[in-house]
């Protein structure tokens, strides 16, 4: 990919740079059990439910009257297990190093809450690659609203045609389009390749490594 005129690359987190799906599944099932729910959710069900932030994730599995309690239990337990049950996606450090060496600004733009997002970045050794990090609970309007991208654009004083946004879900493509920036989808996370393809991102890759190909 040609980065000649690009000054800023923004990344989604889950499914794009990191794999935390096992931690998400285990946290969800722990929370269900704590609140007396008999069902347990599969890895695939948990994986497909993420992307819109922790509260909307919880709303898919719990009764309305249990949501606030479930959210507290979920976030507390999730933070306690993420260190041992998360890992980087193939190519994450290689791509971040490649872009950093080109002098490109790097940022994280994720609907995950900061309570778990910041420890994840630190534990996985990639926090220092980024000059700006934005999580869903740090903005009034999370993805697919373009606020995260627009705020980051202003922070770095760059133009829209100098930005690339990279994500793994249909919501990421929608966000990039809403912000009118170049959008790259990678089929490494929660959305299937066909789902991503149907939304016509500017580029669609099967691996982060593809970002380094010319």
N, C-alpha and C positions, 0 to 999 in steps of 0.2 A: 504494500500500500504506500502511496506517495504522500509523505508528510511535509513536503516542501513549503507549503503556505500555512501549515497548521501550527498554532501556538499553544493550544490547550486541548488536552484529552481528558474527558470525564468518564468515570467508570461507575456502573452499578456494582454492588458488592456480591450478594448471594447469587450463586449460579454463574457469575461472571468471573470474579477473582477468587472466590472461596467456595468451598463445599461444606455447608453446615447442616445438611439435610438430616443426617442421623441425629445430631443434637436437637434439631427441631422436632423430629418424630418422638424421640425419647422424652423431651420436655412436655410435649403435648399429651402423651400417654400418661406421664406422671401426674399432670394436672387433672386429667380426666379421672384418674383413680382417686386423687385426693378429694375430689368433689362428689365421689360416689357414682360416677358414670360406669356402666358395665362394659361399654365398648372400648376397643383399642384400635387406633388408626394405623394403616400400613405406611411404609416408607413413601410409596408413590402418592398416596392420598395427602400426606403431609407436604410433600414436595410440590405438588400441584396447587396447593392452597396458599402458598406464600406470594408476596409481591406487593400487597396493598398496605402493609404495615401491620404491627402486632395486634391492634384492636380488631381490625377487619378479619384478620386470621382467626382470632379467638371466636369471633361472632359466627364463624362457619361451623363450630363444633359444640357450642354451649348454649343453654337456654338464656334468654335475655336477662333474667334475674341473677344469673351466675357470672355474667361477663366481667364485671369489675373485679370480683374476687379471683376469678380464673386468670385474669390479666396479671394481677399481683403475684400469684403463685407461679405462673408461667415465667415471668421475667426474673424473679428471684432464683428459681431453679435453673433456668437457662444459663444465666451468668456463671453458675457454679460448675457447669459441665462443659461449657464450650471449649475450654482449653484442651481437653483430652479428646474431643469428638468433632473437631473441625480441622480442615487442611486446605492448602492452596490448590486451586485448579492448575492443571498442567499448563505451563507457560507463563504463569503470573509474574514471577520475579524476572524472568527473561525479558518479557515484554515491557515491564515497568522500567527495568534498567536500560533497555534499548531506547525507550522514549526519553528518559531522563538524560541519557548521554547525548541526545539530539538537542537538548536545551528546551524541551517542551514542558510546559506546566502540566501538572497532574492533579486531579481532584476525584473525590468520591462523592457520589450522589445516590443515596440509598434510602428506601422507605423503612429500613430496619431502625429501631430506636437506638439512641446513643448509649443507653445503659449496657447494651450488649455489643454494639458496633465498635465502640472505641477499644474495649478489651480485646476484641477479635483482631483488630488491626495490629495492636501491640503484640499480642501473643504469637501471631503468625509472622511477625517481623517485617511488616510492610508499611507501617504507619508513617515512617519518615520519608517515604517516596512522595507523599502528597502535601501540597502547599495549602489545600483547603479540603475540609471534610464536612459534609452535610448529611445529617440523618433526618428521618421523617418527623421526629418530634422537635426539630429545630426550626421548622417553617410552618407557616399558617396553612399552606397548600402543598401537600406532598404530591408525588407523581400519581397520575399522569399530567397534573398541572405543570406548566413550564417554570414555576417559580424557582425551583432548585437550580435549574440550568441558568436562568436569567440572573439570579443573584451571583452565581459563580462567574458568569460572563462579566458582570460589573466589577467584581472583586479583582479580576485580572486585567481589566481594561482592554479586552480583546473584542474583535468583531465576530459576528455570527459565522461568517465564512472562514474563520480561523479556528473553529471548534469542531471536535468530533465527540459524540456521545456513544458509549459502548454499553450494551446491556444484553441480557439473555431472555427477556420476556416480551410479550406483546405490549405490555404496559410501557416498557422502555422505548419501543419504537414509537408508540403514541406520544410519549413525552418528548422525544427528539423532534418529531414532526410538529408538535404544538409549539416548540421553541424555535422551530425553523432552523435547525442545525443539522449537519451531516450526521447520519445515524448508522451505526454498525451493530448488527445483531449477531450473537454467537449462540449456536444451538447446544450449549453446554449445561443449561439449567432447566427451569420449570416448564418452559414452552417448547412444544415440538417444532421441528424444522418446518413442517408444512404450515403451522400456525404463524410462524415468523414470516415465512415466504409470502403468505397471503396479505400481509400488511406492507409489503414492498419497501423494506429498509433500503438505504443507499447501498449497503454491502451486507451480505449474509455469509458468515463463516461457520465452519464446524469446529474451530479451535482458535484459542487466543494467538497461537503461533502464526496464524494466517495474517495477523496484523503486521508481521515483520516481512512478509513476502512482497516483492515488487511486481 
